[in-house]
């Protein structure tokens, strides 16, 4: 009988993709044929599956990976009930399971899904699939006490719904809290508990992802520049010396497009390495003249310069809601360091 591992969560923003990638790393070391199944998916390309397929050279037909999209699932559940939804997804799962030794199941993402109780749905699907469950709890910007309580409660929730909980993961925990939280969880639950520190680069969007989300025009920049992580956002509107003092490594400079001095100054700072920036985003649909863009290209070859039509405030709102997504174009993020440990034994320290 095919074994399967179901990675799921309790809410959005848990950074679960890196855990899913790590589990895939472990599974592919132990068995030859590993399939992937995502019961529910949003419209658009599935970047995580594309990453898995590229890294592990999966030959699985992409059409078999997905059960149905969230709109179909919501409509089916509303019209015919949860039993019919689960039955349809189980049938799709078995089409994958019959061809593989192990199936990695990617749980729902709790993001605009219109499903009333996703935790219970994930638990029921895991049970129907005969899958062991690894719940992931997001710890970003939470206290150690809060993460501890959520991890224990998540275990109890999935265990209480009849799931075979293989391990618990508290992810994106503040670095200063990691060791203490790991000690407090040690022995608290009857399963291994991982505590993974927050890695800003893993949750940072790339410049390319920002351009796509904002519908920005790419005025300058090559593929390497667009693949840079935007680790911070610095908004420029004052005098150049004030902006230069505010720059941080890997930041994206956001400034009105008519401030040629800030554009040139930022790129000059990047060229000097004080500090290197991710790129420049121009607002108000204003673009510097060709002479400025030519100078910018010479100052920092390959560094992206983007342009959007909105002003700084709505642009800032959208930027701060962005989160990086693992995909095949972000090689620096591909392999979690904790994936060298065995998911079946002792948690990493």
N, C-alpha and C positions, 0 to 999 in steps of 0.2 A: 504493500500500500504506500502511495506517495505520502511523504512527510511534508509539512509546510510550516513556515514561520510567518506569523502575522504581526507586522509592526504597526502600531496604532498610537493614539494619543488621547488627550482629554479636552483639548482646545487647540486653537490655531496659535502660530507663533512659537512652536516648540523646537523648531530647527530639525525636524525629524528626518529630513533628507540625508543628513550626514550619518545618522544612525542606520538608515536603510542601506546606504552605501557601505557602511562598515559591516553590516550583517551579510550583505552580498559577498564582500571580500572573504569573510569567514566561510560561508557556504561553498564557494567555488574552490576553496582549498581542500574541502573534505569530500565533495562528490563531483562527478563528471558532468551531470546534466541538471542544470538549475533553470527553472522557468520563472517567469514573473507574471503576477496577476494584480491588476488594480480594479477592484470592484466598480468604483465610480470615478469618473473623470470629468474635468471641465472641458469646454471646447478649446481648440487650439492645440499646438504641439506639446507633447509631454516631454519636457526637457530631461527629467530624471531618467525615464526609460531610454531616451536617446543616449544619455551618459552611460547607463548600464550596458547598453548594447555595444557602444563604442569601446568601453574599457574591457569588457569581458567577452567581446566578440560573440555576442549572442546571435544565434541563427533563428530564434523564435519569430514567427510571423507577427508583426505589430498588431494585426487585426485581431489576434487571439488574446492580447494582453488585457483588454478592457472589457468590463461587464456592460456598462451603459453610462451615458452621461447623466449628470445630476438632474437636468430638466426631465428627462425620461423617467428617472427614478422617482422624483417627486410626484410626477403625474400618475405613475403606476401605483405608488403607495396611497395617494389620495383617492384613486378610483377603485382599486381592488384590495388594498390593505397591505400590511407589511409582509404577511405570509407569501403573497404572490411575488413581491419584490425579492424576498430572500430566495424563493424557489428559482426565479429566473437567474439570479446571480450565482447560485450553486450550480446550475446547469452549465453556465459559462465557465465556471472554475474547473469543473471536471473535464472540460475539453482540453484544458492546459495540463491538468494533473496526470492525465493518462499517458502523457508523452515525456514526463520528467521525473527524476528521482526525488527532487525537492522543489517546492514552489515558494518563492518569496512573495508574500502578499503585502501590498502597500495600502494601508487603511485610508479612510476618508480624511479630508483635510480641514473640516470644520469651517470652511470659508465660503460664505454665501451659497450654502447648499440647499436651504429650504427643507431640511430634514429635521423632524422634531426632536429626536433623541439619538444622536449619532453614536454616543458611547454604547448604548444598548444594541444598536444595529451592528456596530463593529464586533461586539462580544458575540452576538448571535451568529454572525457570518463566520467568525473564527471557529465556533463550535461546530457549525454545519460543515466547514471545510476540514475539520479534524486538525486544526492548526494550533501550535503553541503560540502564545502571545507575548510580545515584548511591548508593554506600554511605555510611552515617552512623556515625561512631564517637563514643560518649559519653565526654566528658572530665571530667565532674563529679567532684570530689574525687580527681582523679588528677594525678600529676606530669606535667610537660611531656614528660619522657623516656618515660613510659608511654604517653601519647597519641600521641607520635610513632611509637613501635613498633607500636601497635595500628593506626594509620592505614596505615602501610606494609604491615603484614601483611594487613590487610583488602583492600587493593588487590591484593596478590599472590594472595590466596585467590580473589577473584572473577575476576581476570584469568586465573589458572591454570585456572579452570573454564570458560573460553571466553567470558566475558562481555565485552561492549563497555562498558568503564567510561568514563562521560562525565566524571565529576568525583568528588572525594572531599570529604567534609565532616567536620571535627572539631568537634563541637558541645558546648556547655556547658563550655567551657574557662575556667579561672580567668582573670579579667581581666588580672592581672599577667603571665600566661604567654602571652597571645594573640599579641602582636607577635613575641616571640622564637620561638614555635612556627611562626608563619607564615613567618618568615625561614628556619628550618631545613627546612621542607617545600618551600620554593620551589626548583624544579628537581630535587627529590629523586625525584619521580614524573613519568611522561610525560603526566599529566593535570592540569588545574587543581585546586588544593586550597583550600577555604575553611576558615578557623578562626573560629568564632563564639563570642563570649564568653558566659559563663553569665549569664542574666537571671533573677534570683530570682522576679520577678513572673510569668514564663512557666511556672515549675514549681510555683508556689504554688497550692494548692487554694482555691477560693472558699468562702465560708461556706456557701453552698447545697450545694456538693459535699460538704463535711464533714457537714452535716446529713443528706444522703441516705445517705452511707456508714455513719454511726454509727446511723442510724435515730432521730435526735434529734427531739424535739418543738420546734417553733418557738413560743416564748412571746411574743416581740416581734420586730419587724423587718419592713421593707418590701422590695420587690424590689431596690431600689437597694442597701440594706444587705446583703442576702444575696448580692449579686454582688461584694462586696468580696473582695479577695485576702487570705488569711491568711498574712502573710509570716513570722510567728514564732509560737511558743506560749509563753505565760508561765503558770506554774502557781502559783496562790495558795493559801497555807494558813497563812501567818504573819500578822503584824500589818499593818494597812493601810499605814503608811509604808514598810515593806519592799517591799510589792507595788508601790506607786507608783514607787519608785526603779527597779524592774525592768522597767517597761513600756517597750515599744519601738514605734515607728510601725508600724501595720498588724498588730499582734499580736492573737492570739485569747487572751483570758484564760480559763483553765480553773480553776475553783474549786468546792469543795463547795457544793451548793445552799443549805445552811443558813448560809452566810457572807454575810448581807445587806450587811454593812459593806464587803466587798470588791466586791460587785456595784455598789453605789451609788458607791463610791469610784472604781472603774474608769470608770464612765460619766460621772462628774463630771469626771475627768481628760480624757476624750474631748471632752466639751462645751467644756472650756477649751482644747483643742488641745494638751495637754501630757502625752502625745502622743495623736493620733487612733488609735483601736484598730479592729480589724475587728469585734469583738463579744465576747460572753461565753458560755462553755459551762459549764453547771452539771452536776455529777456527783451520783451517789448517789440519783438520782430524787427529790431534794429541791428544792422550788420555794418561793421567797419568797412571802409573803402578798400579797394584792391591793394593799395600800397601798404595798408596796415596788415592785411591778411598775408601778403607776401613776406613782410618783416616777421610776422608771427611764425610762419612756416619755417623761416630760416633760424629763428631763435630757438625753437623747440621742435625739431622735425618729428612728425608722427603723433605729437600731442593733440588730442581732440579739442576742437572748438565747435560747440553746438549752438543752435539758435532756436528759440521758441517764441511764440507770439504773445504768451501771457506775461503779466507783470510778476514781480518778485514774490508777492504774497501767496497767490494761488499756486505758483510754481513751488514755493517752499512747502506748502501743505502736501503736495503730491510727493515731493522728494522725501519728506520725513516719514511718509507711509510706505515707502519702498523697502523691500527686503531682497537681498540677493538670492538667486536660485542656482543651484548646482546644475551645470549642463556640460556637454562635451567640449564646449569652447572655453571652459575655465579649468585648465589642467592643474593649476596650483592647488585647487581645492579637492582634487579627485579622491585622494586616499586618506581617510581618517587615521591618525596615528594609533588610536586605540584598537584598530582592527587587527593588530598583530596578536591580540589575546584571544583566547577561546571563549566563545559565547556559552559553551557548555560547562565552563569551570569557574575559576576564581576571577572576580572583577579586577580590572586594571587599577593600579595605584599611581 
